[in-house]
Amino acid sequence: MYYVISGSGTVTVNGIDYVLEPGSTFYVPGDAEHGVRNHTSNKDFRSLYVFPTSSFEDIVYRWSDEKTEAQR
């Protein structure tokens, strides 16, 4: 779960974009591909996030491979 402290941006969760502003909260389901983009280059996008686990070692990050077959 994320909470937006300052700045504005967009979070993409499983291919769907959501606009973020200060005070916004959003939830990313487990194993969902996601990313956050800052809307403005002159103001930092700051957020706070928490995980539903008691240990950071339980968190598994998965990265998508954005290369196309032609680039491999």
N, C-alpha and C positions, 0 to 999 in steps of 0.2 A: 504494500500500500504506500502511496506517495502523497505528500502534501506540498503544494507550491508555495514557497515563501516569497519569492520576488521574480520579476520578469514575466515574459509571456512566451508560450511555445506551443508545440504540437506533440502529442504522444501518439504513436501508431501502435496499435495492438492487433495482431493478426490481420494486418492490411487495412485496418479502419483507423482514420485520423480523428483525433479529438483535440479541440483547442483548450489550452491551459492558461489560466490567469492567476495572480496571487489569490490564495484562499481556496483554489481548486484542490480536490482530492481525487485520486484515481486508483483503481485496483488492477493489478496485472495477474491473471490466473497463472497457476503453475504451468510450465512448458509453453507458455504463449510467447511467440516471437514479438518483441517490442523494441521501441527506440524513442528517444525524446530529442526534439530539435528546438533550439532557441530561435525566436522570431526576430530579435534585434541583436545586432552585433555590438552595440554600445552599452548594453545593460546585461549584467549576468543573470542567467536563469539559475535560481537556487531552489532546491527542494530537499525535503527530509523524507527518508523512506525507512520502512520497517519490514521485517520478514516474519512470517508466522512459524518461527522455530526458536529454540532456545540456544542454538549454537550456529555461528557463522559457517562452520565447516559443513553444515547440512545443506548449504546453498550450492546449487549447481547452475553454472552459467553455460548456456548453449549459444554458439555463434553461428549465424547462417553463412553459407558460402555463396557470396554474391557473384562469383565468376560464372560467365556463361560457358557453354561447351566450346565455343570458338576461342575463348581466352585460355583454355587449358592446354 
